[in-house]
Amino acid sequence: MSFRSTALLFSFLAVLLLPAQGGAQTPPQPPGPAPPVTRSLYRGHWFAFLNAHLEDDARGAATALAEMRKAARTVGVRRLSDFSRTLVHEARKAESLGKGERAARAYDAALQLDDGNFDAAAERIASLFRSGAYPEGLRRVPEAIATLLRIRESRLSVFSSLAVWGGLALGATVLAGIVILLLRHRARLSHDLRELARRLAGRSAAVPLALLIFGLPIASGLGPVWVVLYWGALVFAYTSGTERALLVGGMLALGLLAPFFAAVGRENIIQRSPLYVAAVDLDERREDQSAEDGLQQAATVFRDDPDVWFLLGRFAERRGDFQGAIGAYDRAIQVDSRDYRHFVSRGNVYFLDSDFPSAIRDYRVAADRAPDAPEIHYNLAFALGEAYDFPGQRAAVARARQLDPQRVRQWTESPTLQRVIAPSYGLDRARGRVERWNSQARSRRLPGHAAPYRIEQVLLSPLVLGPWAALLLGVLIARNRTRMPPSEPCARCGAPYCGYCKRYGDPPLYCATCVRLHLRREDAGIQAHVAQADEVRRRTRSDNRVCRLLSLLLPGTHRFFTERSLAGAVLLLLFFLALAAFLVGHRLFDPRQLAVEGWRLSVLVAALAALAIWLVANFSAWRESHGS
């Protein structure tokens, strides 16, 4: 920074710190301000770094890298994403040539240039594991996780993947739970079907009646998911307590999965819009050429959108192309002359180009349009100071402090090289603009086009109404079975019984056989006791066989059969979550920007977790009995 600019800055700080004191101000001495640092400067340091890096000059590479980062910070760039990705490619190439030290230096440099480059962090850990440095690799894992969540794009990918895995796991858990409950209560269902058939057409009609009732959706051409939901409605009356609560909650949640997936997918589409990507790039102070390329593409489609030209001007200003920035701001003003941001931004360019009268003119026009924006008066104070209008400078500073003293204090304590403050462009504004674009047909020519989201259409979808209709059907069936309530298991032998199986006045909770043999102790002979014991053993073997075989496909079945439904549901959910992470992985939303060869560590961990849950669940199922 030149002597003149430094003197003016301290003069301005004195005005801020002592607003009540007047007096004449001594004009600072020329010469004019130093030219702004542009992208070409840190690109020069980039080539110096590459030369030193390829010659294995670690000290020279570190010096050039530090100068490159310093030059980037002077123009407000915090993350040099393009250069960071290039270094990851260079590191991979060095590893393939057996130059481990060069590769390690490239990975570390990539993280210094962009602390949100998860590719660099993951590849560095993988290289340490490949070289046998396991303690160092494990030590870097927490930092890699922090790197993964540092930038918005990676966070969106991670949370979207977790949302998809969780949604798929929840849906699979609900459907699996219905199948398990159906098989767990199969004896009671069979008993009631036989009783219903006997009353309608005789016991010989039980099998055709069962095929008719349970196969009705199949005959109607419905898919397997709808068939299972229909079975859930039939088994609803046989559940109680935790089982019923899980079934109700699961069906309600299953109906919300479709709008949930739609919202996740739509959010990812919207955040791929060039306008939103550019806004995120500016917000995170990244330099990613793809953001500016996307804006150029959007400018050919939405020439009448002032935000596109405003952001193009911001990018041109950041790279030092003042003529291009003024041209873009001029286009933005032509399209929308009511937005003060365009005038402030153009005034900032004039200020950096030492055209202070033009800067003052634009700042005053901006103040007419937004008199309550403190950055306008703050920037105007700088321009008036450069024009030696110190009374006007004091008035502008006082007005800025009056509007927002906290922000003015923050700007004063942390001044930038440019000194003037650029108007903000929030992500909410970018999102609203993208939503407006999506209502127009021409937005289909750009990434980020998503149809307008109407919640009433989503809630009326069969994917939403289907599970809720099945739940409603189950509730109606349960409430209207007053004439023939569901059978109950005997508290002693476990055999199902209903009101038609027992004589009037028999004690509750027990089947007719247990009442006759054990409560009234009628003389039925040893054969009756042996037959009942054989029947209990048969049911036990049947339950064991069904539970163990079903556990091979649905871990957690054993918990349902032993009346620990909540634990079984949690085990199923964890198993399907790990299975979804293994099968789906990052195919839909990948936080890695560079292609990866072979299996990923996260996928292998998910596979091992699913296998561990499966082994634990089946060990319990095969170790314990499920009889009465």
C-alpha positions as CSV (number, residue, x, y, z in Angstrom):
1,M,0.0,0.0,0.0
2,S,1.4,3.5,-0.9
3,F,2.2,6.2,1.6
4,R,-0.7,8.3,0.4
5,S,-3.2,5.5,0.8
6,T,-1.8,4.6,4.2
7,A,-2.1,8.2,5.4
8,L,-5.6,8.5,4.2
9,L,-6.6,5.2,5.9
10,F,-5.2,6.4,9.2
11,S,-6.9,9.7,8.7
12,F,-10.2,7.9,8.1
13,L,-9.7,5.8,11.2
14,A,-9.1,8.9,13.3
15,V,-12.4,10.3,12.0
16,L,-14.1,7.1,13.0
17,L,-12.6,7.0,16.5
18,L,-13.1,10.7,17.2
19,P,-16.3,11.6,15.5
20,A,-17.0,14.6,17.7
21,Q,-13.8,16.5,17.1
22,G,-13.5,18.9,14.3
23,G,-10.6,20.9,12.9
24,A,-8.8,21.3,9.7
25,Q,-7.4,18.2,8.0
26,T,-4.1,18.3,6.3
27,P,-4.4,16.6,2.8
28,P,-2.1,13.6,2.4
29,Q,0.6,13.8,-0.1
30,P,0.5,12.2,-3.6
31,P,1.4,9.9,-5.4
32,G,-1.8,8.0,-6.3
33,P,-2.9,4.6,-4.9
34,A,-1.1,1.4,-5.8
35,P,-2.6,-0.7,-8.5
36,P,-4.8,-3.5,-7.3
37,V,-3.4,-7.0,-6.9
38,T,-5.0,-9.2,-9.6
39,R,-5.1,-12.8,-10.4
40,S,-2.1,-12.6,-12.6
41,L,0.1,-12.0,-9.5
42,Y,-0.7,-15.2,-7.6
43,R,-0.7,-17.1,-10.9
44,G,2.9,-15.9,-11.2
45,H,3.6,-17.3,-7.8
46,W,1.8,-20.5,-8.9
47,F,4.3,-21.2,-11.6
48,A,7.1,-20.4,-9.2
49,F,5.7,-23.0,-6.9
50,L,5.4,-25.6,-9.6
51,N,9.0,-25.1,-10.7
52,A,10.3,-25.5,-7.2
53,H,8.0,-28.4,-6.5
54,L,9.0,-30.3,-9.6
55,E,12.6,-29.7,-8.7
56,D,12.0,-31.0,-5.2
57,D,13.0,-27.7,-3.7
58,A,10.8,-27.8,-0.6
59,R,11.9,-24.5,0.8
60,G,11.4,-22.7,-2.5
61,A,8.0,-24.3,-2.9
62,A,6.9,-23.3,0.6
63,T,8.0,-19.7,0.0
64,A,6.2,-19.5,-3.4
65,L,3.1,-21.0,-1.9
66,A,3.0,-18.6,1.0
67,E,3.4,-15.6,-1.4
68,M,0.6,-17.1,-3.5
69,R,-1.8,-17.3,-0.6
70,K,-0.9,-13.8,0.6
71,A,-1.6,-12.4,-2.9
72,A,-4.9,-14.2,-3.0
73,R,-6.0,-12.8,0.4
74,T,-5.3,-9.3,-0.8
75,V,-8.0,-9.6,-3.4
76,G,-10.4,-11.3,-1.0
77,V,-9.9,-14.9,-2.2
78,R,-9.6,-17.5,0.6
79,R,-9.7,-20.7,-1.3
80,L,-7.9,-21.3,-4.6
81,S,-10.0,-24.3,-5.7
82,D,-8.8,-24.7,-9.2
83,F,-5.1,-24.7,-8.2
84,S,-5.9,-27.1,-5.3
85,R,-7.5,-29.7,-7.6
86,T,-4.5,-29.4,-10.0
87,L,-2.2,-30.2,-7.1
88,V,-4.2,-33.3,-6.3
89,H,-3.7,-34.5,-9.9
90,E,0.0,-33.7,-9.6
91,A,0.2,-35.7,-6.3
92,R,-1.5,-38.7,-7.8
93,K,1.0,-38.6,-10.7
94,A,3.9,-38.3,-8.3
95,E,2.6,-41.3,-6.4
96,S,2.3,-43.4,-9.6
97,L,6.0,-42.5,-10.2
98,G,7.0,-43.6,-6.8
99,K,7.8,-40.1,-5.5
100,G,6.1,-40.2,-2.2
101,E,7.7,-37.1,-0.7
102,R,6.7,-35.0,-3.7
103,A,3.2,-36.4,-3.5
104,A,2.9,-35.6,0.2
105,R,4.1,-32.1,-0.4
106,A,1.5,-31.7,-3.2
107,Y,-1.4,-33.0,-1.0
108,D,-0.4,-30.7,1.9
109,A,-0.1,-27.7,-0.5
110,A,-3.5,-28.5,-2.0
111,L,-5.1,-28.3,1.5
112,Q,-3.3,-25.0,2.2
113,L,-4.8,-23.5,-1.0
114,D,-8.2,-24.9,-0.3
115,D,-9.0,-26.1,3.2
116,G,-12.3,-27.5,1.9
117,N,-10.7,-29.8,-0.7
118,F,-11.8,-33.2,0.7
119,D,-10.1,-35.0,-2.2
120,A,-6.7,-33.8,-1.0
121,A,-7.5,-34.7,2.6
122,A,-8.7,-38.2,1.7
123,E,-5.9,-38.9,-0.7
124,R,-3.3,-37.8,1.8
125,I,-4.7,-40.3,4.4
126,A,-4.9,-43.0,1.8
127,S,-1.3,-42.4,0.8
128,L,-0.2,-42.6,4.5
129,F,-2.0,-45.9,4.9
130,R,-0.4,-47.2,1.7
131,S,3.0,-46.3,3.1
132,G,2.3,-48.0,6.4
133,A,2.1,-44.7,8.5
134,Y,-1.2,-45.8,10.2
135,P,-0.9,-43.6,13.3
136,E,-0.3,-40.5,11.2
137,G,-3.2,-41.4,8.9
138,L,-5.6,-42.0,11.8
139,R,-4.5,-38.7,13.4
140,R,-5.6,-36.9,10.2
141,V,-9.0,-38.5,10.1
142,P,-10.8,-35.9,12.3
143,E,-9.3,-33.1,10.2
144,A,-10.5,-34.8,7.0
145,I,-14.0,-35.0,8.4
146,A,-13.8,-31.2,9.3
147,T,-12.6,-30.6,5.7
148,L,-15.6,-32.5,4.3
149,L,-18.0,-30.3,6.2
150,R,-16.2,-27.0,5.6
151,I,-17.8,-25.9,2.3
152,R,-21.4,-25.8,1.3
153,E,-21.1,-28.1,-1.7
154,S,-19.5,-30.9,0.3
155,R,-22.0,-30.5,3.2
156,L,-24.9,-30.7,0.8
157,S,-23.5,-33.9,-0.8
158,V,-22.9,-35.5,2.6
159,F,-26.2,-34.7,4.1
160,S,-28.1,-35.6,0.9
161,S,-26.4,-39.0,0.9
162,L,-27.2,-39.5,4.6
163,A,-30.8,-38.5,3.9
164,V,-31.1,-41.0,1.0
165,W,-29.5,-43.8,3.0
166,G,-31.8,-43.0,6.0
167,G,-34.9,-42.8,3.9
168,L,-34.2,-46.1,2.1
169,A,-33.4,-47.7,5.5
170,L,-36.6,-46.4,7.0
171,G,-38.7,-47.7,4.2
172,A,-37.1,-51.1,4.2
173,T,-37.5,-51.3,7.9
174,V,-41.2,-50.6,7.8
175,L,-41.8,-53.2,5.0
176,A,-39.6,-55.7,6.7
177,G,-41.4,-55.1,10.1
178,I,-44.7,-55.8,8.4
179,V,-43.5,-59.1,7.0
180,I,-42.1,-60.1,10.4
181,L,-45.3,-59.2,12.2
182,L,-47.3,-61.2,9.7
183,L,-45.2,-64.3,10.3
184,R,-45.1,-63.8,14.0
185,H,-48.9,-63.7,14.2
186,R,-49.5,-66.3,11.5
187,A,-51.0,-68.8,14.0
188,R,-53.6,-66.3,15.1
189,L,-54.4,-65.3,11.5
190,S,-54.8,-68.9,10.5
191,H,-57.1,-69.6,13.4
192,D,-59.4,-66.7,12.6
193,L,-59.5,-67.6,8.9
194,R,-60.5,-71.2,9.8
195,E,-63.2,-69.9,12.1
196,L,-64.5,-67.4,9.5
197,A,-64.5,-70.2,6.8
198,R,-66.3,-72.6,9.2
199,R,-69.0,-70.0,9.7
200,L,-69.3,-69.1,6.0
201,A,-68.9,-72.4,4.1
202,G,-67.2,-75.0,6.3
203,R,-63.6,-75.6,7.3
204,S,-62.6,-76.8,3.8
205,A,-63.0,-73.2,2.5
206,A,-60.2,-71.9,4.8
207,V,-57.4,-72.2,2.1
208,P,-59.4,-70.6,-0.7
209,L,-60.5,-67.8,1.6
210,A,-56.9,-67.2,2.7
211,L,-55.7,-67.0,-0.9
212,L,-58.6,-64.7,-1.7
213,I,-57.9,-62.3,1.2
214,F,-54.1,-62.2,1.1
215,G,-53.8,-62.4,-2.7
216,L,-56.3,-59.8,-3.6
217,P,-53.7,-57.0,-4.3
218,I,-51.6,-59.5,-6.3
219,A,-54.6,-60.3,-8.5
220,S,-55.3,-56.6,-8.9
221,G,-51.8,-56.1,-10.4
222,L,-50.2,-54.2,-7.5
223,G,-46.5,-54.3,-6.9
224,P,-44.8,-55.9,-4.0
225,V,-44.6,-52.7,-1.9
226,W,-48.4,-52.2,-2.1
227,V,-49.0,-55.9,-1.3
228,V,-46.9,-55.7,1.8
229,L,-48.7,-52.5,2.9
230,Y,-52.0,-54.3,2.4
231,W,-50.8,-57.1,4.6
232,G,-49.8,-54.5,7.2
233,A,-53.4,-53.4,7.2
234,L,-54.6,-57.0,7.8
235,V,-52.1,-57.6,10.6
236,F,-52.8,-54.3,12.3
237,A,-55.6,-55.7,14.4
238,Y,-53.3,-58.3,15.9
239,T,-50.7,-55.9,17.2
240,S,-50.7,-54.0,20.4
241,G,-48.5,-51.8,22.5
242,T,-45.1,-51.2,21.0
243,E,-45.8,-53.2,17.9
244,R,-48.8,-51.1,17.0
245,A,-47.0,-47.8,17.8
246,L,-44.1,-48.9,15.5
247,L,-46.5,-49.9,12.8
248,V,-48.5,-46.6,13.0
249,G,-45.3,-44.5,13.1
250,G,-43.7,-46.5,10.3
251,M,-46.6,-46.2,7.9
252,L,-46.9,-42.4,8.6
253,A,-43.2,-41.9,8.0
254,L,-43.3,-44.1,4.9
255,G,-45.9,-41.8,3.4
256,L,-43.6,-38.8,3.9
257,L,-40.6,-40.4,2.2
258,A,-41.7,-39.4,-1.3
259,P,-41.9,-35.7,-0.5
260,F,-38.7,-36.0,1.5
261,F,-36.8,-37.5,-1.4
262,A,-38.3,-34.9,-3.7
263,A,-37.2,-32.1,-1.5
264,V,-33.6,-33.5,-1.3
265,G,-33.4,-33.9,-5.0
266,R,-34.8,-30.5,-5.7
267,E,-32.4,-28.8,-3.3
268,N,-29.5,-30.4,-5.0
269,I,-30.8,-29.4,-8.4
270,I,-31.3,-25.8,-7.3
271,Q,-27.9,-25.5,-5.8
272,R,-26.4,-26.5,-9.1
273,S,-27.8,-23.4,-10.7
274,P,-25.0,-21.1,-12.1
275,L,-26.4,-18.2,-10.1
276,Y,-26.4,-20.1,-6.9
277,V,-23.0,-21.6,-7.5
278,A,-21.6,-18.1,-8.1
279,A,-23.2,-16.7,-5.0
280,V,-21.7,-19.6,-2.9
281,D,-18.3,-18.9,-4.6
282,L,-18.4,-15.3,-3.5
283,D,-19.8,-16.2,0.0
284,E,-17.0,-18.7,0.6
285,R,-14.4,-16.5,-1.1
286,R,-13.4,-19.3,-3.5
287,E,-11.8,-19.0,-6.9
288,D,-13.4,-21.6,-9.1
289,Q,-13.4,-20.9,-12.8
290,S,-16.4,-23.1,-13.3
291,A,-18.5,-20.6,-11.3
292,E,-17.7,-17.8,-13.7
293,D,-18.2,-20.1,-16.7
294,G,-21.6,-20.9,-15.5
295,L,-22.5,-17.3,-15.1
296,Q,-21.4,-16.6,-18.7
297,Q,-23.7,-19.4,-19.9
298,A,-26.6,-17.9,-17.8
299,A,-26.0,-14.5,-19.3
300,T,-26.7,-15.9,-22.8
301,V,-30.1,-17.2,-21.5
302,F,-31.2,-14.5,-19.1
303,R,-29.8,-11.3,-20.6
304,D,-32.5,-9.3,-18.9
305,D,-31.6,-10.5,-15.4
306,P,-29.6,-7.8,-13.4
307,D,-28.3,-10.3,-10.9
308,V,-26.3,-12.2,-13.6
309,W,-24.6,-9.0,-14.7
310,F,-24.0,-7.9,-11.1
311,L,-22.2,-11.2,-10.3
312,L,-20.3,-11.1,-13.5
313,G,-19.1,-7.6,-12.5
314,R,-18.0,-8.9,-9.1
315,F,-16.0,-11.7,-10.7
316,A,-14.4,-9.3,-13.2
317,E,-13.6,-6.9,-10.4
318,R,-12.0,-9.6,-8.4
319,R,-9.7,-10.6,-11.2
320,G,-8.7,-7.0,-11.9
321,D,-10.6,-6.5,-15.2
322,F,-12.0,-3.1,-14.3
323,Q,-13.3,-2.3,-17.8
324,G,-15.2,-5.6,-17.9
325,A,-16.6,-5.0,-14.4
326,I,-17.8,-1.5,-15.3
327,G,-19.4,-2.9,-18.5
328,A,-21.2,-5.6,-16.5
329,Y,-22.4,-3.1,-13.9
330,D,-23.6,-0.8,-16.7
331,R,-25.7,-3.7,-18.1
332,A,-27.1,-4.4,-14.6
333,I,-28.1,-0.7,-14.2
334,Q,-29.7,-0.7,-17.6
335,V,-31.9,-3.7,-16.7
336,D,-32.6,-2.5,-13.1
337,S,-31.7,1.0,-12.1
338,R,-33.5,0.8,-8.8
339,D,-31.0,-1.6,-7.1
340,Y,-28.4,0.4,-5.2
341,R,-25.9,-2.5,-5.3
342,H,-25.1,-1.9,-8.9
343,F,-24.2,1.7,-8.3
344,V,-22.2,0.9,-5.2
345,S,-20.2,-1.8,-7.0
346,R,-19.6,0.4,-10.0
347,G,-18.5,3.2,-7.6
348,N,-16.1,0.8,-6.0
349,V,-14.5,0.1,-9.4
350,Y,-14.2,3.8,-10.0
351,F,-12.6,4.2,-6.6
352,L,-10.0,1.5,-7.2
353,D,-9.3,3.0,-10.6
354,S,-8.7,6.4,-8.9
355,D,-11.7,8.0,-10.6
356,F,-13.0,9.5,-7.4
357,P,-15.6,12.0,-8.9
358,S,-17.3,9.1,-10.7
359,A,-17.2,7.0,-7.5
360,I,-18.7,9.9,-5.5
361,R,-21.5,10.3,-8.1
362,D,-22.4,6.6,-8.0
363,Y,-22.3,6.5,-4.2
364,R,-24.7,9.5,-4.0
365,V,-27.1,7.8,-6.5
366,A,-27.0,4.7,-4.4
367,A,-27.7,6.7,-1.3
368,D,-30.8,8.1,-2.9
369,R,-32.0,4.6,-3.6
370,A,-31.1,3.0,-0.2
371,P,-30.4,5.8,2.3
372,D,-30.3,3.2,5.2
373,A,-27.4,1.1,3.8
374,P,-24.3,1.8,5.9
375,E,-21.8,0.5,3.3
376,I,-22.8,3.3,1.0
377,H,-21.9,6.1,3.4
378,Y,-18.8,4.2,4.6
379,N,-17.5,4.0,1.0
380,L,-18.6,7.6,0.3
381,A,-16.5,8.7,3.2
382,F,-13.4,7.1,1.6
383,A,-14.1,8.7,-1.7
384,L,-14.7,12.1,-0.2
385,G,-11.5,11.8,1.7
386,E,-9.6,11.1,-1.5
387,A,-11.2,14.2,-3.0
388,Y,-10.1,16.2,0.1
389,D,-13.8,16.9,1.1
390,F,-13.1,16.3,4.8
391,P,-16.3,17.8,6.1
392,G,-18.3,15.6,3.8
393,Q,-16.2,12.7,4.9
394,R,-17.0,13.3,8.6
395,A,-20.7,13.6,7.7
396,A,-20.7,10.3,5.8
397,V,-18.8,8.5,8.6
398,A,-21.3,9.9,11.2
399,R,-24.2,8.7,9.0
400,A,-22.7,5.2,8.6
401,R,-22.1,5.0,12.4
402,Q,-25.6,6.1,13.1
403,L,-27.1,3.4,10.8
404,D,-25.0,0.4,12.0
405,P,-22.2,1.2,14.5
406,Q,-21.3,-2.5,15.0
407,R,-20.7,-3.2,11.3
408,V,-18.8,0.1,10.9
409,R,-16.6,-0.9,13.9
410,Q,-16.0,-4.3,12.3
411,W,-15.0,-2.7,8.9
412,T,-12.7,-0.3,10.7
413,E,-10.9,-2.9,12.8
414,S,-10.5,-5.2,9.8
415,P,-9.8,-3.1,6.7
416,T,-9.3,-4.7,3.4
417,L,-6.7,-3.7,0.8
418,Q,-9.4,-2.1,-1.4
419,R,-10.8,-0.3,1.7
420,V,-14.3,0.1,0.2
421,I,-16.9,-2.5,1.1
422,A,-18.6,-4.5,-1.6
423,P,-22.4,-4.9,-1.3
424,S,-23.5,-8.3,-0.2
425,Y,-25.3,-10.8,-2.4
426,G,-27.0,-13.3,-0.1
427,L,-27.8,-16.9,-0.8
428,D,-31.4,-16.3,-0.1
429,R,-31.6,-13.7,-2.9
430,A,-29.8,-16.2,-5.2
431,R,-32.3,-18.9,-4.3
432,G,-35.3,-16.7,-4.9
433,R,-33.9,-15.6,-8.3
434,V,-33.4,-19.3,-9.2
435,E,-36.9,-20.1,-8.2
436,R,-38.1,-17.3,-10.5
437,W,-36.0,-18.7,-13.3
438,N,-37.5,-22.1,-12.9
439,S,-40.9,-20.7,-13.6
440,Q,-39.8,-19.9,-17.1
441,A,-39.3,-22.4,-19.9
442,R,-35.9,-21.0,-21.0
443,S,-34.3,-22.1,-17.7
444,R,-34.3,-25.6,-19.0
445,R,-31.3,-24.7,-21.0
446,L,-29.3,-24.2,-17.8
447,P,-28.3,-26.5,-14.9
448,G,-30.5,-26.1,-11.8
449,H,-33.9,-26.2,-13.5
450,A,-36.5,-27.8,-11.2
451,A,-40.2,-27.7,-11.6
452,P,-42.1,-25.5,-9.1
453,Y,-42.7,-27.3,-5.9
454,R,-46.4,-27.6,-5.0
455,I,-46.9,-29.3,-1.6
456,E,-50.5,-30.1,-2.4
457,Q,-49.5,-32.1,-5.5
458,V,-46.9,-34.0,-3.5
459,L,-49.3,-34.9,-0.7
460,L,-51.9,-36.1,-3.2
461,S,-49.3,-38.5,-4.8
462,P,-50.1,-42.3,-4.6
463,L,-46.7,-42.7,-2.9
464,V,-48.0,-40.6,0.0
465,L,-51.6,-41.7,0.1
466,G,-50.8,-45.4,-0.3
467,P,-49.2,-46.0,3.1
468,W,-51.7,-43.7,4.8
469,A,-54.6,-45.4,3.1
470,A,-53.2,-48.8,4.3
471,L,-52.9,-47.5,7.8
472,L,-56.5,-46.2,7.7
473,L,-57.7,-49.5,6.4
474,G,-55.9,-51.3,9.2
475,V,-57.5,-49.0,11.8
476,L,-61.0,-49.5,10.3
477,I,-60.6,-53.3,10.3
478,A,-59.4,-53.3,13.9
479,R,-62.3,-51.0,15.1
480,N,-65.0,-53.0,13.2
481,R,-64.0,-56.4,14.4
482,T,-66.5,-56.3,17.3
483,R,-68.5,-59.3,16.3
484,M,-65.4,-61.4,15.8
485,P,-62.5,-60.0,17.7
486,P,-59.0,-61.2,16.9
487,S,-57.9,-64.4,18.6
488,E,-55.4,-64.2,21.4
489,P,-52.5,-66.5,22.4
490,C,-53.1,-68.7,25.4
491,A,-51.1,-67.5,28.4
492,R,-50.0,-71.1,29.2
493,C,-49.4,-73.0,26.0
494,G,-49.5,-70.2,23.4
495,A,-52.2,-71.7,21.3
496,P,-54.6,-69.1,19.7
497,Y,-58.1,-69.0,20.9
498,C,-61.2,-66.9,20.4
499,G,-64.7,-66.5,21.9
500,Y,-66.1,-69.3,19.7
501,C,-63.5,-71.8,21.0
502,K,-64.4,-71.5,24.6
503,R,-67.5,-72.3,26.7
504,Y,-69.4,-69.5,28.4
505,G,-67.9,-68.8,31.8
506,D,-64.4,-70.1,31.0
507,P,-61.6,-68.1,32.6
508,P,-59.9,-65.5,30.3
509,L,-56.3,-65.6,29.0
510,Y,-56.4,-69.4,28.6
511,C,-57.5,-71.6,25.7
512,A,-60.2,-74.3,26.1
513,T,-57.7,-77.1,26.3
514,C,-55.7,-75.5,29.2
515,V,-58.9,-74.7,31.0
516,R,-60.1,-78.3,30.8
517,L,-56.8,-79.9,31.6
518,H,-55.1,-77.6,34.0
519,L,-57.7,-75.3,35.6
520,R,-60.7,-77.6,35.9
521,R,-58.5,-80.7,35.9
522,E,-61.0,-82.8,34.1
523,D,-60.1,-86.5,33.7
524,A,-59.2,-86.5,30.0
525,G,-56.4,-89.1,30.3
526,I,-52.7,-89.0,29.7
527,Q,-53.2,-89.0,26.0
528,A,-54.7,-85.5,26.1
529,H,-51.7,-84.1,28.1
530,V,-49.2,-85.8,25.7
531,A,-51.1,-84.4,22.7
532,Q,-51.0,-80.9,24.1
533,A,-47.2,-81.2,24.9
534,D,-46.6,-82.4,21.4
535,E,-48.6,-79.5,20.0
536,V,-46.5,-77.0,22.1
537,R,-43.3,-78.6,20.8
538,R,-44.5,-78.4,17.3
539,R,-45.3,-74.7,17.6
540,T,-41.9,-74.1,19.2
541,R,-40.1,-75.8,16.3
542,S,-42.2,-73.9,13.8
543,D,-41.4,-70.6,15.5
544,N,-37.7,-71.4,15.7
545,R,-37.6,-72.4,12.1
546,V,-39.5,-69.4,10.8
547,C,-37.5,-66.9,13.0
548,R,-34.1,-68.3,12.2
549,L,-34.7,-68.5,8.4
550,L,-36.2,-65.1,8.3
551,S,-33.3,-63.7,10.3
552,L,-31.0,-64.7,7.5
553,L,-32.8,-62.0,5.4
554,L,-34.1,-59.7,8.1
555,P,-31.7,-59.3,11.1
556,G,-33.8,-58.3,14.1
557,T,-36.6,-60.9,13.6
558,H,-35.6,-62.6,16.8
559,R,-36.3,-59.4,18.8
560,F,-39.8,-59.2,17.3
561,F,-40.5,-62.9,18.2
562,T,-39.4,-62.3,21.8
563,E,-41.6,-59.2,22.2
564,R,-38.7,-56.7,22.0
565,S,-40.1,-55.0,19.0
566,L,-38.4,-51.7,19.5
567,A,-35.0,-53.3,19.7
568,G,-35.7,-55.3,16.6
569,A,-36.8,-52.2,14.7
570,V,-33.6,-50.4,15.7
571,L,-31.5,-53.3,14.6
572,L,-33.3,-53.5,11.3
573,L,-32.9,-49.8,10.8
574,L,-29.1,-49.9,11.5
575,F,-28.7,-52.9,9.2
576,F,-30.5,-51.4,6.3
577,L,-28.7,-48.1,6.8
578,A,-25.4,-49.8,6.5
579,L,-26.6,-51.8,3.6
580,A,-27.9,-48.7,1.8
581,A,-24.5,-47.0,2.4
582,F,-22.8,-50.0,0.9
583,L,-25.1,-50.5,-2.1
584,V,-25.9,-46.8,-3.0
585,G,-22.8,-45.2,-1.6
586,H,-22.1,-41.9,-3.2
587,R,-23.5,-42.6,-6.6
588,L,-26.2,-39.9,-6.3
589,F,-24.3,-37.2,-4.3
590,D,-20.6,-37.5,-4.4
591,P,-18.5,-35.1,-2.2
592,R,-15.4,-36.1,-4.2
593,Q,-14.9,-33.9,-7.2
594,L,-12.2,-36.2,-8.7
595,A,-12.7,-39.8,-9.8
596,V,-11.5,-42.4,-7.3
597,E,-10.3,-45.9,-8.3
598,G,-11.1,-49.0,-6.3
599,W,-13.3,-49.3,-3.2
600,R,-13.7,-46.3,-0.9
601,L,-13.1,-46.6,2.8
602,S,-16.6,-45.4,3.7
603,V,-18.1,-48.2,1.5
604,L,-16.0,-50.8,3.1
605,V,-16.8,-49.6,6.6
606,A,-20.5,-49.7,5.7
607,A,-20.2,-53.3,4.4
608,L,-18.4,-54.4,7.6
609,A,-21.0,-52.7,9.8
610,A,-23.8,-54.5,7.9
611,L,-22.0,-57.8,8.3
612,A,-21.4,-57.3,12.0
613,I,-25.1,-56.5,12.6
614,W,-26.1,-59.5,10.6
615,L,-23.8,-61.8,12.6
616,V,-25.0,-60.5,16.0
617,A,-28.7,-60.8,15.1
618,N,-28.4,-64.3,13.7
619,F,-26.3,-65.5,16.7
620,S,-29.1,-64.5,19.0
621,A,-31.7,-66.0,16.7
622,W,-30.0,-69.4,16.5
623,R,-28.9,-69.5,20.2
624,E,-32.3,-68.9,21.8
625,S,-35.6,-70.7,21.5
626,H,-38.9,-68.9,20.6
627,G,-41.4,-71.4,21.9
628,S,-44.0,-71.0,24.6
